[in-house]
Amino acid sequence: MATKELKQEKARFDTRLSKEQKVLFERAAQMGGYRSLTDFVVLTVQEKAKEIISEKEQILASEKDSELFFNAITHSPKANENLINAANEYKALLS
């Protein structure tokens, strides 16, 4: 059974490193069992990118939830007649 490879558009990313950084990264790649320095860099950066994005999205969602909650409390509509009647019936049941 043949597997189909997904064709992904490739893009190039070039960077300059200090000699010390390159040696450090190569050592980490080798110790981590990566096939190459490129694999190490790409996979490590990809993992960190996903982590940062997830964290920031959670913060943004939390801020939006807080804003919605605050607005609902501070700008809530007046109770309608049905709600007032229900509250009065509930009070009557408790007394």
C-alpha positions as CSV (number, residue, x, y, z in Angstrom):
1,M,0.0,0.0,0.0
2,A,1.6,3.2,-1.1
3,T,1.3,6.3,1.0
4,K,0.7,9.7,-0.5
5,E,2.9,12.5,0.5
6,L,1.3,15.8,1.1
7,K,2.9,18.5,-1.0
8,Q,3.7,21.4,1.2
9,E,4.9,24.7,-0.2
10,K,8.3,25.3,1.2
11,A,9.8,28.6,2.4
12,R,13.3,29.4,3.3
13,F,14.5,30.9,6.6
14,D,18.1,32.0,7.0
15,T,19.8,33.3,10.1
16,R,23.2,34.1,11.4
17,L,24.4,32.5,14.6
18,S,27.5,33.1,16.7
19,K,29.9,30.1,16.6
20,E,29.0,29.4,20.3
21,Q,25.3,29.3,19.5
22,K,25.8,26.9,16.6
23,V,28.0,24.6,18.7
24,L,25.4,24.6,21.5
25,F,22.5,24.0,19.2
26,E,24.4,21.2,17.4
27,R,25.2,19.5,20.7
28,A,21.6,19.7,21.9
29,A,20.4,18.3,18.5
30,Q,22.8,15.4,18.8
31,M,22.0,14.7,22.4
32,G,18.3,15.0,21.7
33,G,18.4,12.5,18.9
34,Y,17.5,14.8,16.1
35,R,18.5,13.9,12.6
36,S,20.1,17.3,12.0
37,L,20.5,20.8,13.3
38,T,17.8,22.0,11.0
39,D,15.3,19.4,12.4
40,F,16.2,20.4,15.9
41,V,15.7,24.1,15.2
42,V,12.5,23.8,13.2
43,L,10.8,21.3,15.6
44,T,11.9,23.2,18.7
45,V,10.8,26.6,17.4
46,Q,7.5,25.1,16.1
47,E,6.8,23.7,19.6
48,K,7.6,27.0,21.3
49,A,5.5,28.9,18.7
50,K,2.5,26.7,19.4
51,E,2.9,27.1,23.2
52,I,3.1,30.9,22.9
53,I,0.1,31.2,20.6
54,S,-2.0,28.9,22.9
55,E,-1.0,30.9,26.0
56,K,-1.8,34.2,24.4
57,E,-5.1,33.0,22.9
58,Q,-6.1,31.8,26.4
59,I,-5.3,35.2,27.9
60,L,-7.2,37.0,25.1
61,A,-10.2,34.7,25.6
62,S,-10.1,35.2,29.4
63,E,-9.9,39.0,28.9
64,K,-12.9,38.9,26.5
65,D,-14.9,36.7,29.0
66,S,-14.1,39.2,31.8
67,E,-15.2,42.1,29.6
68,L,-18.5,40.3,28.7
69,F,-19.2,39.5,32.3
70,F,-18.5,43.0,33.5
71,N,-20.6,44.5,30.8
72,A,-23.5,42.1,31.6
73,I,-23.4,43.1,35.3
74,T,-22.9,46.8,34.8
75,H,-25.3,47.2,31.8
76,S,-27.9,44.6,32.6
77,P,-31.5,45.4,31.4
78,K,-34.2,46.2,34.0
79,A,-36.2,43.2,35.2
80,N,-39.3,42.7,33.2
81,E,-42.7,41.9,34.6
82,N,-42.4,38.1,34.4
83,L,-39.1,38.2,36.3
84,I,-40.5,40.4,39.0
85,N,-43.6,38.1,39.3
86,A,-41.3,35.1,39.6
87,A,-39.2,36.7,42.2
88,N,-42.3,37.7,44.2
89,E,-43.6,34.1,44.0
90,Y,-40.3,32.7,45.1
91,K,-40.2,35.1,48.1
92,A,-43.8,34.1,49.0
93,L,-42.8,30.4,49.0
94,L,-39.9,31.1,51.4
95,S,-42.0,33.0,53.9
